[in-house]
């Protein structure tokens, strides 16, 4: 082997050694980089007390979205739907979950229990109080509570059962004191005649409903101010379909319709 070959091999050996050393240094650098990255991630994590307001804000936003577009909780304002739904002044009234999404794809049908905004003709029927406190702060707080169903709503929202819809003719009563729709008596096992009131449903003449109209009546037939007194409502008035009683806990159940 010549001296030049020896020099070449030595240079190549040094170069290889340099690569090895460089490779080890790169590994150490990557290790330090990962350590610093993990350290930075740990430092960015907020303590629970600092995250709590954000979590509450997100929860409130989700609640508003759900109540606004999917399901909302309403307080039953009166006894007009006894015994299906319980409500009376000073009582532990039922809270009901109302499906606001279903009627975007279909119309209310006979038998459905619905919550709706009272048209002008219904405003003075006395089932829901419309008096508002004069103090703006108190009024705002009470309206927030009402929206969360912690108190009765100030808006004129009602809950009744759909008896007939647009294009149908409704009247009362047949010889067995049943409501008649399109000439046929309707089986209504949920009808309740409150003790102390008339023992029979009050008769009314046939009414033919126009497109989009709804004939709505309370299950407590002799203690309900409804379409018999105020006329039909419209599908545009309907907020949603009552699905469940959610409070009180001992009355939790689904609502047929």
NORFEN-V11455 format. One record per backbone hydrogen bond with DSSP energy under -1.0 kcal/mol. NH is the residue of the N-H (numbers start at 1). CO is the residue of the C=O. If there is no record, write none. Layout:
BEGIN
nh & co
NH & CO
NH & CO
END
This chain:
BEGIN
nh & co
6 & 2
7 & 3
8 & 4
9 & 5
10 & 6
11 & 7
12 & 8
13 & 9
14 & 10
15 & 11
16 & 12
17 & 13
18 & 14
19 & 15
20 & 16
21 & 17
22 & 18
23 & 19
24 & 20
25 & 21
26 & 22
27 & 23
28 & 24
29 & 25
30 & 26
31 & 27
32 & 28
33 & 29
34 & 30
35 & 31
36 & 32
37 & 33
38 & 34
39 & 35
40 & 36
41 & 37
42 & 38
43 & 39
44 & 40
51 & 47
52 & 48
55 & 51
56 & 52
57 & 53
58 & 54
59 & 55
60 & 56
61 & 57
62 & 58
63 & 59
64 & 60
65 & 61
66 & 62
67 & 63
68 & 64
69 & 65
70 & 66
71 & 66
72 & 98
74 & 96
76 & 94
82 & 79
84 & 81
85 & 81
91 & 88
93 & 91
94 & 86
95 & 247
96 & 74
97 & 244
98 & 72
99 & 241
100 & 70
104 & 101
105 & 102
111 & 162
112 & 109
114 & 160
115 & 240
116 & 158
117 & 237
118 & 156
122 & 119
125 & 122
139 & 135
140 & 136
141 & 137
142 & 138
143 & 139
144 & 140
145 & 141
146 & 142
147 & 143
148 & 144
149 & 146
150 & 145
157 & 155
158 & 116
160 & 114
161 & 217
162 & 112
163 & 215
164 & 215
167 & 209
168 & 165
170 & 207
171 & 180
172 & 204
174 & 178
177 & 174
180 & 171
181 & 184
182 & 169
184 & 181
186 & 179
191 & 188
192 & 219
197 & 194
204 & 172
207 & 170
209 & 168
213 & 210
214 & 233
215 & 164
217 & 161
220 & 80
221 & 219
223 & 220
227 & 216
229 & 226
230 & 226
231 & 227
233 & 214
235 & 212
237 & 234
239 & 115
240 & 115
241 & 99
242 & 113
243 & 97
244 & 97
245 & 253
246 & 95
247 & 95
251 & 248
252 & 249
253 & 245
255 & 243
END
